[in-house]
Amino acid sequence: MPTPRQSTRLGHIDLARKILAIAHERGMRRGDHLPEQLLSELCGVSRTPIRSAFKILFENDFLTWREEEGYFLELDDAESLLQAQRRLEEFEQSLAQTILTDRSLRRIGEVESVNALMRKYGASRHMVQNALKVLSQDGIVTQLPGRSWSFQPLLDSPRAQEQSLNFRMAIEPQAILEPNFRLDPKKAGVLRLRMQDMLQAREGGIGSTTFLALDTDFHSFVGECSGNQFARNAIIAHHRLRRATQRAISIPDFRLRQALKEHIEILESLQTGQFELAADLMLVHLRRSRTVRPETVNRGAPPMVRGVRA
């Protein structure tokens, strides 16, 4: 099993976690029977997804199965149950990150079947499918008819970064000018405080990774406030892709500080209702990204593969 990382809870994996949580709450121990109908009622789902969750638990050696009797707990105590819950909660993101890394290194193709990924990673169908669902939430893969998945273009070359920046210059300023743009003052205030705190760091003390996370939060927030649902969804999805594919890189300290100040200036304009000014400032902010060297042109999406042609 890949090294665990905190993950999104979804699908049958989440249901498997709930089953373990119920077993923990009821003080169940090794050898105790897990009644399918009772768990169906407690989890508020039909018996079919409960069976799928049982299979995941069985594949991870958390349950045993006896013909004509059902599934039985294979964990000894409360601590074992808690550890099992954490493993399930964290598994998909770990596998998802492995798949993403292999795709960025061209170890897997643009289109892959679930069966091929199962063989490559030695994972169950449920695990692979849920890892792909995690990636699909970030707009990285799309399910095709049948059991295949298609990877979307990644920000892994100067050309892709340039196209990303062009897309952002076209859509982000316009999102601010939408008639129904509504600023969330509480979130805007929190973002501004985070930026001001970051600016207090000593020279050279702003971490690129920390900055990049705040950068995507800021631009996603602007998208969230747009009254145009299509612009909103496109901006949020694009910055999820940036966050998912970004890597730690060296960005000059002066540019980090300049960008933070530009963010704050845009927020100030939004907070005072000067939307046209905010849109102009956003466009200038994005254009200035072109003044930095090519590998940081999209701050947060450096080339993931060396030697890739633009």
C-alpha positions in Angstrom: 0.0 0.0 0.0 1.4 3.5 -0.9 2.4 5.8 1.9 -0.8 7.3 3.4 -1.8 10.9 3.0 -5.0 12.7 4.1 -7.6 12.3 1.4 -11.0 13.3 0.3 -13.8 10.9 1.6 -15.9 9.5 -1.1 -17.8 6.5 -2.5 -17.4 3.0 -1.1 -14.2 3.9 0.7 -16.1 6.4 2.8 -18.8 3.8 3.5 -16.1 1.2 4.5 -14.8 3.8 7.0 -18.3 4.3 8.4 -18.7 0.6 8.9 -15.4 0.5 10.8 -16.6 3.5 12.8 -19.8 1.7 13.8 -17.8 -1.4 14.8 -15.6 0.8 16.9 -18.6 2.6 18.6 -20.2 -0.8 19.4 -17.1 -2.2 20.8 -16.8 -5.0 18.3 -13.8 -7.3 18.3 -12.2 -10.0 16.1 -14.7 -12.7 15.1 -17.8 -10.5 15.5 -20.4 -10.8 12.7 -21.2 -7.7 10.6 -24.9 -7.8 9.8 -25.5 -6.6 6.3 -29.1 -5.4 6.8 -28.3 -3.6 10.1 -25.4 -1.7 8.6 -27.5 -0.8 5.6 -30.0 0.8 8.0 -27.4 2.5 10.1 -25.6 4.0 7.1 -28.8 4.9 5.2 -27.9 3.1 2.0 -29.1 -0.1 0.3 -27.4 -3.4 0.8 -25.6 -3.3 -2.6 -23.1 -0.5 -1.6 -22.7 -2.2 1.8 -21.5 -5.3 0.0 -19.1 -3.2 -2.1 -17.7 -1.7 1.1 -17.4 -5.1 2.6 -15.3 -6.2 -0.4 -12.9 -3.3 0.2 -12.6 -4.2 3.9 -12.0 -7.8 3.0 -9.4 -7.0 0.4 -7.5 -5.0 3.1 -7.7 -8.0 5.5 -10.0 -6.1 7.9 -12.7 -8.7 7.5 -13.0 -12.4 6.8 -15.7 -14.1 4.8 -17.5 -17.4 5.5 -19.7 -19.0 2.9 -23.4 -18.6 3.8 -22.6 -16.7 6.9 -21.2 -13.4 5.8 -18.4 -11.1 6.9 -16.7 -11.1 10.3 -14.4 -8.6 11.8 -10.7 -9.5 11.7 -9.4 -6.6 13.9 -8.4 -7.2 17.5 -9.3 -4.0 19.4 -10.4 -0.4 19.3 -7.0 0.9 18.3 -6.8 -1.5 15.4 -10.2 -0.2 14.2 -9.0 3.4 14.4 -5.9 2.6 12.5 -7.9 0.8 9.8 -10.2 3.8 9.4 -7.2 6.1 8.9 -5.7 3.8 6.3 -8.9 3.8 4.3 -9.4 7.5 4.7 -5.9 8.2 3.4 -5.4 5.6 0.7 -7.0 7.1 -2.4 -5.1 10.4 -2.3 -1.9 8.5 -1.9 -2.7 6.3 -4.9 -4.1 9.3 -6.8 -0.8 11.2 -6.2 1.2 8.2 -7.5 -1.0 8.0 -10.6 -0.6 11.8 -11.2 3.2 11.6 -10.7 3.5 8.7 -13.1 1.3 10.5 -15.7 3.5 13.6 -15.4 6.6 11.5 -16.0 4.9 9.8 -19.0 5.0 6.4 -17.3 1.3 6.0 -18.2 -0.5 7.1 -21.3 -3.1 9.7 -21.9 -5.9 7.1 -21.8 -5.7 4.2 -19.3 -8.2 1.5 -18.4 -9.0 0.7 -14.8 -7.8 -2.9 -15.4 -4.4 -1.6 -16.6 -4.0 0.6 -13.5 -5.0 -2.3 -11.2 -2.2 -4.4 -12.7 0.3 -1.6 -12.6 -0.3 -0.6 -8.9 -1.5 -4.0 -7.5 -4.6 -2.3 -6.3 -8.2 -3.4 -6.2 -10.8 -2.1 -8.7 -12.5 -0.1 -5.9 -9.2 1.5 -4.9 -8.3 2.5 -8.4 -11.8 3.8 -9.2 -11.8 5.9 -6.1 -8.3 7.3 -6.7 -9.5 8.3 -10.2 -12.5 10.0 -8.7 -10.2 12.1 -6.5 -8.3 13.1 -9.6 -11.5 13.9 -11.5 -12.5 16.4 -8.7 -9.4 18.3 -9.7 -10.2 18.1 -13.4 -7.2 15.9 -14.1 -9.1 12.9 -15.6 -12.4 12.3 -17.3 -14.2 9.0 -17.5 -14.8 7.7 -21.0 -17.5 5.2 -22.0 -16.6 1.9 -20.6 -13.8 1.5 -18.1 -11.2 3.9 -19.4 -10.2 7.3 -18.2 -8.6 10.1 -20.2 -6.1 12.5 -18.6 -6.6 16.1 -19.3 -3.6 18.3 -20.4 -1.3 19.0 -17.5 0.6 22.2 -16.8 3.8 20.4 -17.5 5.5 22.5 -20.3 6.2 26.1 -21.0 3.5 26.0 -23.8 0.8 24.6 -21.4 1.8 27.3 -18.8 1.5 30.0 -21.4 -1.9 28.8 -22.5 -3.0 28.6 -18.9 -1.9 32.2 -18.3 -3.7 33.4 -21.5 -6.9 31.6 -20.3 -6.7 33.3 -16.9 -6.1 36.7 -18.3 -9.3 36.3 -20.4 -11.5 34.9 -17.7 -10.5 36.2 -14.3 -10.8 40.0 -14.9 -14.1 39.4 -16.7 -15.4 37.3 -13.7 -15.0 40.4 -11.5 -17.0 42.5 -14.0 -20.0 40.1 -14.0 -23.2 42.0 -12.8 -23.9 39.6 -9.9 -20.3 39.5 -8.5 -20.7 39.2 -4.7 -17.7 39.5 -2.5 -17.7 37.4 0.7 -16.3 39.9 3.2 -15.4 37.3 5.8 -13.3 35.2 3.4 -11.8 38.3 1.9 -10.7 39.4 5.3 -9.1 36.1 6.2 -7.2 36.0 2.9 -5.9 39.5 3.4 -4.7 38.6 6.9 -2.9 35.5 5.6 -1.2 37.6 3.0 -0.1 40.3 5.4 1.2 37.7 7.8 3.3 36.2 5.0 4.7 39.6 4.1 6.1 39.8 7.7 8.5 36.9 7.0 12.2 37.8 6.9 13.8 38.3 3.5 14.0 34.9 1.7 11.7 33.4 4.4 8.5 33.0 2.2 8.3 29.4 1.2 7.3 28.9 -2.4 5.0 26.0 -1.6 3.2 28.0 1.1 2.9 31.0 -1.3 1.6 28.8 -4.1 -1.2 27.4 -1.9 -2.3 30.9 -0.9 -2.0 32.1 -4.5 -4.4 29.4 -5.7 -6.7 30.1 -2.8 -6.9 33.8 -3.7 -7.6 33.3 -7.4 -10.1 30.5 -6.7 -11.9 32.9 -4.2 -12.2 35.5 -6.9 -13.9 32.9 -9.1 -16.2 31.8 -6.3 -17.5 35.4 -6.0 -18.4 35.7 -9.7 -22.1 35.8 -10.6 -21.4 33.9 -13.7 -21.7 30.2 -12.9 -19.7 29.1 -16.0 -16.8 31.5 -15.2 -17.0 30.4 -11.5 -16.8 26.7 -12.3 -14.0 27.1 -14.9 -11.8 29.2 -12.6 -12.2 26.9 -9.6 -11.5 23.8 -11.7 -8.4 25.4 -13.3 -6.9 26.4 -10.0 -7.5 22.9 -8.6 -5.5 21.7 -11.6 -2.7 24.2 -10.7 -2.7 23.1 -7.1 -2.7 19.4 -8.0 0.2 19.7 -10.5 2.4 22.3 -8.8 5.8 21.4 -7.5 8.2 23.2 -5.1 10.3 25.6 -7.2 12.5 28.6 -6.5 10.7 31.9 -7.0 12.6 35.2 -6.3 11.6 36.7 -3.0 10.9 40.1 -4.6 8.4 38.5 -6.9 6.6 36.7 -4.1 6.3 39.9 -2.1 5.2 41.9 -5.2 2.5 39.3 -6.0 1.2 39.3 -2.4 1.0 43.1 -2.5 -0.9 42.9 -5.8 -3.3 40.4 -4.3 -4.0 42.8 -1.4 -4.5 45.7 -3.7 -7.1 43.7 -5.7 -8.9 42.7 -2.5 -8.9 46.3 -1.3 -10.5 47.4 -4.6 -13.1 44.6 -4.3 -13.9 45.5 -0.7 -14.6 49.1 -1.6 -16.7 48.2 -4.6 -14.3 49.4 -7.2 -14.8 46.4 -9.5 -13.5 47.9 -12.7 -10.3 48.9 -11.0 -10.0 45.4 -9.5 -10.4 43.9 -12.9 -7.7 46.1 -14.4 -5.4 45.3 -11.5 -6.0 41.6 -12.0 -5.1 41.8 -15.6 -1.9 43.7 -14.8 -1.1 41.2 -12.0 -1.4 38.3 -14.5 0.6 40.1 -17.2 3.5 40.7 -14.8 3.8 37.0 -14.4 5.4 37.0 -17.9 8.2 39.1 -16.6 9.6 36.2 -14.5 11.5 33.4 -16.1 9.6 30.8 -18.2 9.5 28.0 -15.6 7.6 30.2 -13.2 5.4 32.0 -15.7 2.3 30.4 -14.1 3.5 30.5 -10.5 2.5 27.1 -9.2 2.7 25.1 -12.4 6.4 24.6 -13.2 7.4 22.0 -15.8 6.9 18.6 -14.3 9.1 16.9 -16.9 12.5 18.2 -17.9 13.2 18.2 -21.6 9.6 18.5 -22.7 9.3 20.6 -25.8 6.9 23.6 -25.7 
